[in-house]
């Protein structure tokens, strides 16, 4: 069961991808097990950078440059958990 913060991060990620980044995505097909990169949400490296920058601003976390590529290998739920572990604040 997700906490309120996890739900907020998940909603922010999906809203950012679909609305702000104009990435076509069928939200009914997205699950917590959907990979952020190839074979899932399918974000390219520039989109991953943009997403992490937006997460940094919104939730007060930091993604060093070396942490961007691994985000593409994460599932949606792993990304949410990672943002929480980095000390996200609402």
Secondary structure as a PSIPRED ss2 file (coil, helix, strand):
# PSIPRED VFORMAT (PSIPRED V4.0)

   1 X C   1.000  0.000  0.000
   2 X C   1.000  0.000  0.000
   3 X C   1.000  0.000  0.000
   4 X H   0.000  1.000  0.000
   5 X H   0.000  1.000  0.000
   6 X H   0.000  1.000  0.000
   7 X H   0.000  1.000  0.000
   8 X H   0.000  1.000  0.000
   9 X H   0.000  1.000  0.000
  10 X H   0.000  1.000  0.000
  11 X H   0.000  1.000  0.000
  12 X H   0.000  1.000  0.000
  13 X H   0.000  1.000  0.000
  14 X H   0.000  1.000  0.000
  15 X H   0.000  1.000  0.000
  16 X H   0.000  1.000  0.000
  17 X H   0.000  1.000  0.000
  18 X H   0.000  1.000  0.000
  19 X H   0.000  1.000  0.000
  20 X H   0.000  1.000  0.000
  21 X C   1.000  0.000  0.000
  22 X C   1.000  0.000  0.000
  23 X C   1.000  0.000  0.000
  24 X C   1.000  0.000  0.000
  25 X C   1.000  0.000  0.000
  26 X C   1.000  0.000  0.000
  27 X C   1.000  0.000  0.000
  28 X C   1.000  0.000  0.000
  29 X C   1.000  0.000  0.000
  30 X C   1.000  0.000  0.000
  31 X C   1.000  0.000  0.000
  32 X C   1.000  0.000  0.000
  33 X C   1.000  0.000  0.000
  34 X C   1.000  0.000  0.000
  35 X E   0.000  0.000  1.000
  36 X C   1.000  0.000  0.000
  37 X C   1.000  0.000  0.000
  38 X C   1.000  0.000  0.000
  39 X C   1.000  0.000  0.000
  40 X C   1.000  0.000  0.000
  41 X C   1.000  0.000  0.000
  42 X C   1.000  0.000  0.000
  43 X C   1.000  0.000  0.000
  44 X C   1.000  0.000  0.000
  45 X H   0.000  1.000  0.000
  46 X H   0.000  1.000  0.000
  47 X H   0.000  1.000  0.000
  48 X H   0.000  1.000  0.000
  49 X H   0.000  1.000  0.000
  50 X H   0.000  1.000  0.000
  51 X H   0.000  1.000  0.000
  52 X H   0.000  1.000  0.000
  53 X H   0.000  1.000  0.000
  54 X H   0.000  1.000  0.000
  55 X H   0.000  1.000  0.000
  56 X H   0.000  1.000  0.000
  57 X H   0.000  1.000  0.000
  58 X H   0.000  1.000  0.000
  59 X H   0.000  1.000  0.000
  60 X C   1.000  0.000  0.000
  61 X C   1.000  0.000  0.000
  62 X C   1.000  0.000  0.000
  63 X C   1.000  0.000  0.000
  64 X C   1.000  0.000  0.000
  65 X H   0.000  1.000  0.000
  66 X H   0.000  1.000  0.000
  67 X H   0.000  1.000  0.000
  68 X H   0.000  1.000  0.000
  69 X H   0.000  1.000  0.000
  70 X H   0.000  1.000  0.000
  71 X H   0.000  1.000  0.000
  72 X H   0.000  1.000  0.000
  73 X H   0.000  1.000  0.000
  74 X C   1.000  0.000  0.000
  75 X E   0.000  0.000  1.000
  76 X H   0.000  1.000  0.000
  77 X H   0.000  1.000  0.000
  78 X H   0.000  1.000  0.000
  79 X H   0.000  1.000  0.000
  80 X H   0.000  1.000  0.000
  81 X H   0.000  1.000  0.000
  82 X H   0.000  1.000  0.000
  83 X H   0.000  1.000  0.000
  84 X H   0.000  1.000  0.000
  85 X H   0.000  1.000  0.000
  86 X C   1.000  0.000  0.000
  87 X C   1.000  0.000  0.000
  88 X C   1.000  0.000  0.000
  89 X C   1.000  0.000  0.000
  90 X C   1.000  0.000  0.000
